[in-house]
Amino acid sequence: MRDYLEFEKPIREIEEKIEKLSAAGSGKSSAQDDIRKLRTKLAQTEHELYQSLTPWQRTQLARHPQRPSTLDYIHELTRGFLEFHGDRAFADDRAIVGGFARFNDRTVMIIGHQKGKTLKERMQRNFGMPNPEGYRKALRLMKMAEKFNRPIVTFIDTPGAYPGIGAEERGQAEAIARNLLVMSRLTVPIISVVIGEGGSGGALALGVSDRVLMLEHAVYSVISPEGCAAILWDDPAKVPDAASSLKMTAKDLLELGVIDEIIPEPLGGAHRDPKAVSDRVAKALTNHLFSLMDLPPDRLLAERDRKYRAIGAVEGLAALG
């Protein structure tokens, strides 16, 4: 059964009318004509709605409960996935999954956030919000990939790192900071794909990469729109305004140079056709891996360093001073 978002109400109403007419089983030509007209109206409504989405509506799509997850992409894109568990210090954080797999007959290390689908799974995965041991597990796997000279692919989909007291006591900030430091110096290619939400340092801890790709309706920002609205205005009604101000959509981030490519989604979002999205992700990963694999480590590091130093740089400040 399809889950409709609030702004998809016009689509739901038309589809419900089509279902009622179809269920009636009437062979009358008038009923068939009505169904054809409704299908035409549905196609037009969908096109108009999804071509003019606001940043807040894109955020809702990025959070859609049926949106493909890291494990969905692993299942579709790879074979022989061997999942590793634990950080060798405290516990196994199920909000982070990772391991070696074969992609295009090449062994890669895949690491990503996992939210879960059902309520039970989401609770087990802590709704995709990692604890410090999750980031330490990811770090262990990244170092393993470097040891065996294997490229790293990360899938980003988290509202943010878990902000609980226990997480802070076990060094949440330090775990994230260490991942940023180590990822910046790894001598193997790293490609990140933002598949849903990319929230704050919880996302960035898997995102210091040579190439950052982003699905069309994914979002990537320093804070959630709800958090931003609470801090700046203390008003939940300002959440859509916050989403617009944060410049968190794929289009905005490509223009700002934060990401390198937008991967198109089917009309209505990735959950409407997961296979098509997986094929597009596979094509993008193949292209970028091909361009990165032949780079010597010193050049790889130099280009990665240049990439991140350029983000947020403003030209002409010296002249203004």
Secondary structure, 3 states (H helix, E strand, C coil): CCCCCHHHHHHHHHHHHHHHHHHHCCCCHHHHHHHHHHHHHHHHHHHHHHCCCCHHHHHHHHCCCCCCCHHHHHHHHCEEEEECCCCCCCCCCCCEEEEEEEECCEEEEEEEECCCCCHHHHHHCHHHCCCHHHHHHHHHHHHHHHHCCCCEEEEEEECCCCCCHHHHHCCHHHHHHHHHHHHHHCCCCEEEEEEEEEEHHHHHCCCCCCEEEEECCCEEECCCHHHHHHHHCCCHHHHHHHHHHCCCEHHHHHHHCCCCEEECCCCCCHHHCHHHHHHHHHHHHHHHHHHHHCCCHHHHHHHHHHHHHHCCCCCCHHHHC
